Amino acid sequence: MFGLQMIREMDNLQREMEQVFSGFGLRPLHNELSQERTVSLSDQGDFFQVEATLPGLDVDKLDISVLGRRLTISGEFAAAEVPENAVWHRQERSLGRFEKTLQLSTEVETDQVEAEYRQGILRIKLPKAAAALPKKITLNAS
């Protein structure tokens, strides 16, 4: 029991120290925000499916690009509107810019990429290039 309480206290102290140093423009040594932004990539045969958890993101500040076999997702989380006299007791909202790059195993048809953002989830469908898909070879038997 004492061990769990000690861990919680250390976690609280670390967060408070990060808040103090963020006032001087310093970033924390580890980035908890990157853990919140989970990205999944799956191979669905004819296409890749990417899902990214990005709650509270302004869609106008979201950028998705594909170059060769590299998918890049970037954007910016805006600060919440807070009354001037508000006193924070704790703040865990994602703020600032982010960028995530994924290396795909094959080329994709960039003109057929589809993306949608709904309820904080970004879904991207990346059709594989025709050259990357398996081809059936017909056999001539004599």
Residue, then its C-alpha position, 0 to 999 in steps of 0.5 A: m500500500f505504501g509503495l502505490q501511495m509513494i508512486r502516486e506522490m512522485d507522479n504528482l511531484q513530476r507533473e507539478m515540476e513540469q508545470v513550473f518549468s513549462g512556464f520558462g518555455l522548457r519541455p518535459l524530458h518525456n512526452e506524455l502527450s505522445q502516449e495519448r496520441t495512439v496510432s494504429l496501422s494495419d494491412q488489410g490486403d489491398f489497402f492499409q488502414v490507419e487510425a489515430t486518436l486525436p481528441g479535441l483537434d481542430v480539423d482546420k489545423l490537421d495535415i495529412s501527406v503521403l510521399g512515397r512510402r511515408l505517411t505524415i500526420s501533423g496538426e496543432f491542438a489549440a488552448a482551451e478558452v479559460p476565464e482570466n481569473a481561473v486557477w488551474h489545479r490540474q491540466e492534462r489537455s494536449l496543447g501545441r503542435f505534433e507530427k507522426t510519421l509512419q513508414l509503409s511497407t509498399e507504395v500507395e495510390t496517393d490519388q485514392v487516399e481517403a481520410e475522415y475525422r469523427q469523434g476524435i478518431l482520424r481514419i485513413k485508408l491508403p490503397k496499395a499501388a497496383a504494382a504492390l498487389p499480388k498478380k495471378i499468373t495464368l499457366n498454359a499447359s500443352 
